[in-house]
Amino acid sequence: MSPVHSPNTGSVGSLGPFTAGHATLNLSTYTGPLETFSEWTRDHTNMTLWSLVTDLVGLLRPSHPPLLLLDVFTAPHPLISHSGLGAGCANVGCVPRKLMYQAAQLGRALKDSRRFGWECEERVSHSWSSMAEAVQNHIKSFNLCHYQDLLDSRVTYLSAFGELVGPHTIKVMDAYGNETYYSAAVFIISTRGRPRYLGVPGDREYCVTSDDLLSLPRCPGRTLVVGASVVGLECAGFLSGLGLEVTVMVRSVLLRGWDRKMAQKIENHMFVHGVSFLHHFVPVKIEQVQEGQPGRLRVTAQSTHGTDTYQGEFDTVLLAIGRDACIEDIAIDRAGVQYSHRTGKIPVNENEQTNVGHIFAVGGVQEGRSELGLTPVAIQAGRLLARRLYRGQSTKCDYTNVPFTVFTPIEYAACGLSEESANHTYGGDNIEVYHSYFWPVEWTLPARDKNSCYVKVICHIPDHERVVGLHVLGPNAGEIVQGFAAALRCGLTKEQLDTTTGVHPGCAE
């Protein structure tokens, strides 16, 4: 790592609870258009890229000599000492949540297995502590592999606090308060979000977030999930699947901004399988009425549609009401970067550039793309940006038709527009919606519900019924939609869909 006063020397260190990495530095500044940036870097061989990131994009290095190395900054959650190297997805996000979802699915499979001839005990217990330990061990191993990748790619890895002090300069402070200043020509920002709190009495003292839940050493017990976001519903689903009593407090609607019919079907399925929903209430106070692990909490909530109040007691209160980008921690305003002070999101153009030309933002930190704040999107955008900067390529990240999946008790995946968005974009008269229920073969012997699994195809009539949205609710929905996502990018039509031979007997058929 090379400070400003000695741009051609390097060092490696471990400085504290934040993580970072660095490379060779150059005080030169590029002011030309992005299209000729890579040509300029060939004439400035000490060119470096600082990447102030916590998501996996920061671990992606293009095939380039060591003069391009990426810095990784990780801001810890207030209740967790260190959330690990790399993406929030891998440490406190979709990876551990899917592992816990799988734990719940295995519990259901044990019940089904009797109908397939397996003779199991009627009562099978689940150990939360064993599961949590196994998940955390996997995450540690995952991070160790990433760290080895950095070493193999000659990326210097440090732990330090960091903040911008100017357009091209960053200050790094170690755990002992020692400060060093560094400079670079280009910065990429892709900070992980922090869980949002309610701002009511007792929330920070007694509530946990999804980040905390995934490493919680004790069983949550009777749980109130505040918020009906993807994270909230996934957590509620796997907790219920593990045999816990779960209530979801919903301020307005489930999965706001997503396809309404699919959201309603998810709620119906979760309700039938034991999850309670408390609609149109928000907590106003959380009190501890009994100490211990987990202890007992009393929640007081106020109706959003009147003067009604609610009181209930729970072992755990889980907040899943959104995340805010950790922008203020790195002081990007000192570099002149504009951002939303409410959410921490940064406006960017189609090149991922901020209002400051040499500073880029990738991933969930981008303003207006919160629904696309997915790790695969950040990886793709970061990879393509690096290629544009250093390989002379021109391909930009396509933020349309991005597939996603939600690991609720019945898996939901989609690609393209919701029915509401399609009607708004093209007009109701120009949209045709095809839909069908299906019964997976593996559900037949256990006699599971015939009307839970559902598929919807949304077509734009004037464009030869081009498919503009595909929604699947059922087993392995994400695996199904992944393949169709490529077809949607190629302009898939309803006729082409109808004339494709299905794989039998499978859900995708």
Phi, psi and omega in degrees: 000134191240119178285168184302318185282353179215073191289356184243016177247164182217157177205163179230141179204171174233112197246350181159201189279358174255153182244145179205165175216164185206175181212190177300144186240156178213135181278358180296150180236132178262131182238003181276185180289155182298328184299334182251013183297314184297326178294321179295321183295333179293337179264359180229078193291349176268011182303139179227163177233121172266132177236105180274090188225161167232352179266170191297340178305329181289347180262003181262121179248130173290162179285094189208152177304166185300352179294345173249104177228146189254142176266144179234120177248132179235116178269126183285153173290148184304330183257001180235131187295323181201127186264002170097163181286139172098206191285149170299329177305316184282329188264312185225021185235231192294330181293303177296327178294322178292324178297320178287326172300318179296323177300317178293320179296323178295325176298318177293323179296325177299321177293317180294331189299333180297327179285348177257012174100355180281130180262101183245157174297145182298322181248118178243128183266158178237136179257108179298316184297322179294318179296312182299319179295317180296319179296314181294325176295321177297317181297318178299318178295320178300314180294324179297321177296320178296318180298320178295322177300319179297316179297316180297331181266010179061038175264125176287133182241122181233162171244119184194159168279145179214144175208147178287142176239359179186177183301330183233013186230140178232142177256130179245130180237128180276180185294345181260004179088004178285131184250141174223142180252140179227159181227151178206161181274332185227141175233142171239131180248128178208061187285144174289150178274152173260143177300142181272143176256167185284328186079031178238162181304129175090356185291313182284333182284324192237341183272156171245161175250176178298328177300318181287319185303320187289349175235015181296125184284343182241158180295134183293336182069212179292121192236136168256122175260119179264112181116138182245040175281181176304311182298316181299315182289323177297314180295316179300320182295312183285331176295317177296320179296337177273004175095012181267154176277123188229135172236136177252122176266120187247121179290315182226281181225162175284141173049058181306134179089353179262175181300123188292320181295320180293320179297319180295321179293323176297315179299315181300316181294317180295321180296315179300329183262021165108357179272128177269149179235134177243103188271147171063043173226149174227139180293143175240348180196139174235127181235148173267121181254348177207127179282164177131184178240099013271348185081197181218134181239141174253128181250127173252129183231154181244139178292143175273355183241022181165206184254005181295148175236162180223142173227135178208155180247137184219158174281325183221138172244118183254123179266126177221064187246019177116175181225151177243139180292144183272060185278319184297335180297330184256005170055051182291342178296335178291339176267002178087010182281130178276142178202164178281122180287343179280315185250343185080007181280150185244125174292137178224163174265191184292346177265009185068016178277141171277189177291345174261115194304330183264006179245126184244157176227135185225142175094204186294349179284347181288137178285139177083001180231034183298326179289347179253017179282051182259147181304314179300326178292317178297319178298312182297314180296318179295319180296314182291324177297315179299321179292325177291321182287322192238353178242358180075014179278168185234357183294131179252159180290130178267113183268009176264155178052045176275120180284153177210163175220152179235124184269061169282170183310323167251118190295139179237133176219152182205163174212133180096206188274150167285167179298321180295317180294322179296317178297320180291322184284316188249347185091139184302325181289343182260007183242136172238132181246123176253136182213160182198145169270153175216157184239104182302142180303321182291349177268351188290310181296317177287355179059044174288167185303133179282342188246029177264319183278137192207145176227143179224130178242124182253125186238145175266107189301310184297339182258052179055036182053048176295137180284119181249355177199136178226127183230130183230132176236109182166181181301136176056036182301322180297321179294325179293311186291331180306315180291320180292336180300319178296322180294320178297323178295336180266007177085035181308135176249164179297322179297317178296323178295316182293329184267006176271130179286130182276159174273122187245140353264113182221162180295324182294339181299000000 
